[in-house]
Amino acid sequence: MKDISSLSARLIQLGIFAIAITAWFVIGRTGAIAPLFVPPIDAVSQATIVLVQTGAFWSSVRVTLMTIAEAYAIAVMLGILGGYAVTRSRFLTDVLEPLVSGLFAIPITLFFPLFILGFGIGAESKVAYGAAYGFFPIALNTIAGFAGVDMRFLNAARAMGFSAAGTFRHVLLPAAFPVVFTGLRIGFFICFASVLGGETISSLAGVGRSIALAAELMEPARMYAWIAAVVAVALLLNKMISLIESRMRGYGGNGN
Amino acid sequence: MIVIGVFLLWEIWTRVAGNSELIAPPSSILRALFTEILPDARIRNAIVVALFEILSAYAMAVAGGLAIGVAIGSTNLSRRALFPIVLLLYAIPQVVLLPLFTLGFGIGPAAKIAFGFSHGVLPVIVNVVAGMRNMNPIYLDAARAMGARRSDIFRDVIFPNMVGNFFTGLRLAMTMTLLGVILAELYVSTAGIGYYTRLLATTFDPAPLFALIGILTAMAIGLNEMVRTIERRFTRWKTQ
């Protein structure tokens, strides 16, 4: 029963993809929608092949990946250290946690012109912007993870004569890790998206800039090729991280 | 208290360290707010347009997301077939599609509304479907056995059950719609807030720039708080 329904669900999904691709193909052939907006599918696939072979493609990708890596590294470091430092005091947690989550509700994009003003239109402004976006979910989840550790565990560890380092290693860290990891995952995708967004809006190089440039030069096939590349990378990363996550859940399950 | 302290420090620091091309002290921002930003009818107009874009994109995202979410979540088969596609779309960083929106909708408010909508609609769909999934089928059977019509079932059984998820979706949708509209404004704009922030940023005139950003931030906080207040009102019965 279950197999039949999941089989038909798969069939419907395949059908939808098939219809979408056919529709795209037909639109390209007949020109029902302006080819500037929806270029023919064979033109896009050709542009993708050409694009991947150019050196410009790889240098843009390198710039963007470096920017994301730097931004994420800063966000992780500040987010985890800051978040952890805050939870060492109940008072600080109570004061700062609502402040940080309140700030998180403000779209940082509003301040993007200030990042450009402060760091110029090179990669630095995108690093700062991506790091600022990634910082909040990581810090909030670090606070939630470490502040949420049951006091009884800590008291028990102390009563059994654990050192501070031992308590951290064997009690705090395992208890907080799943929540912190969720923050790391959310932070990564926000960082990823905001670096691309920053590059699209105002930048000299990078993948986001290349997409905007292709649009400005009215080269829709190349723009679609870039978009396809980004979408593929995003879906791949998503898959990878959910794999890591499910493996870790299995590891956490062993301990209990 | 901390907020006041930060502003005081900011004032003193900018007065002493004085890098007047990048950061302005709060007092001159406040002055710029009343002397340069608010008296300028074009900037006032741009702010009103931005608010209009956000609100219409949000209204469309909520209505569309609710309709699509209910359609997807209504049967087991449609959920299993269509929900993975929605999640797939949700995983794509939508900024890369921004130039496409400009190509399709031009550089006026329509592109901003469309981009805000596409950001806001997905969290609503995802949360509506999630809310309908954890429905206990016994309630549905009972309602049907007691002769409830489809519309009654939706209003009195399904909706109250998913209300928590629905409002989570509304809150996220507001954040995302704000993000989408502002991104689109910053990307290309000939008369909107994006144009003025860019103008002020490139002319190194930080005081009015900070003032404008301050207004927009206040607007964003106000809209978020509005959604939260509505959420509290409608979910109060649950905690009682």
Contacts between the chains, C-beta under 8 A, distances in Angstrom:
chain1	res1	chain2	res2	distance
A	5	B	76	6.7
A	5	B	77	6.1
A	5	B	80	6.7
A	6	B	80	6.4
A	8	B	77	6.4
A	8	B	81	7.4
A	9	B	77	6.2
A	9	B	80	3.8
A	9	B	81	4.1
A	10	B	81	7.8
A	12	B	77	7.6
A	12	B	81	3.7
A	12	B	82	7.4
A	13	B	81	5.6
A	13	B	82	7.9
A	13	B	84	6.7
A	13	B	85	6.5
A	16	B	81	7.9
A	16	B	82	7.8
A	16	B	85	6.6
A	36	B	103	6.5
A	37	B	100	7.6
A	37	B	103	5.4
A	37	B	104	5.4
A	95	B	2	6.9
A	99	B	2	6.5
A	99	B	3	7.8
A	105	B	175	6.7
A	105	B	220	7.6
A	105	B	221	7.0
A	105	B	224	4.8
A	106	B	217	5.6
A	106	B	220	5.5
A	106	B	221	6.3
A	106	B	224	8.0
A	107	B	175	7.1
A	107	B	178	4.7
A	107	B	179	5.1
A	107	B	182	5.6
A	107	B	220	5.7
A	109	B	179	5.8
A	109	B	182	4.6
A	109	B	183	5.7
A	109	B	186	6.8
A	110	B	182	5.9
A	110	B	213	5.6
A	110	B	216	5.2
A	110	B	217	5.8
A	110	B	220	6.8
A	111	B	213	6.3
A	112	B	186	5.9
A	113	B	186	7.4
A	113	B	197	4.5
A	113	B	198	6.5
A	113	B	200	7.4
A	113	B	201	3.9
A	113	B	209	6.5
A	113	B	213	7.3
A	114	B	201	7.4
A	114	B	209	7.4
A	114	B	210	7.8
A	114	B	213	7.0
A	116	B	201	5.8
A	117	B	22	5.9
A	117	B	201	5.0
A	117	B	204	7.3
A	117	B	206	6.9
A	117	B	209	7.4
A	118	B	22	5.6
A	189	B	91	8.0
A	189	B	93	7.6
A	192	B	93	6.2
A	193	B	93	3.8
A	193	B	94	7.7
A	193	B	95	5.9
A	196	B	93	5.5
A	196	B	95	5.1
A	196	B	96	5.9
A	197	B	93	7.6
A	197	B	95	3.8
A	197	B	98	7.7
A	197	B	183	5.7
A	200	B	95	5.5
A	200	B	96	7.2
A	200	B	98	5.6
A	200	B	99	7.1
A	200	B	187	6.3
A	201	B	183	7.0
A	201	B	186	4.9
A	201	B	187	5.1
A	202	B	186	7.7
A	207	B	96	7.8
A	208	B	95	6.9
A	208	B	96	7.0
A	211	B	96	5.6
A	211	B	99	5.7
A	212	B	98	7.7
A	212	B	99	5.3
A	212	B	187	7.5
A	214	B	99	7.4
A	215	B	99	3.2
A	215	B	100	7.2
A	215	B	102	6.7
A	215	B	103	6.1
A	216	B	99	7.7
A	220	B	103	7.1
A	223	B	99	6.2
A	223	B	100	7.1
A	226	B	96	7.3
A	227	B	96	5.1
A	227	B	97	6.6
A	227	B	100	7.3
A	230	B	92	8.0
A	230	B	93	6.8
A	230	B	96	4.7
A	231	B	92	5.2
A	231	B	96	7.3
A	234	B	91	6.0
A	234	B	92	5.6
A	234	B	93	5.6
A	235	B	88	6.9
A	235	B	91	6.0
A	235	B	92	7.3
A	238	B	91	4.6
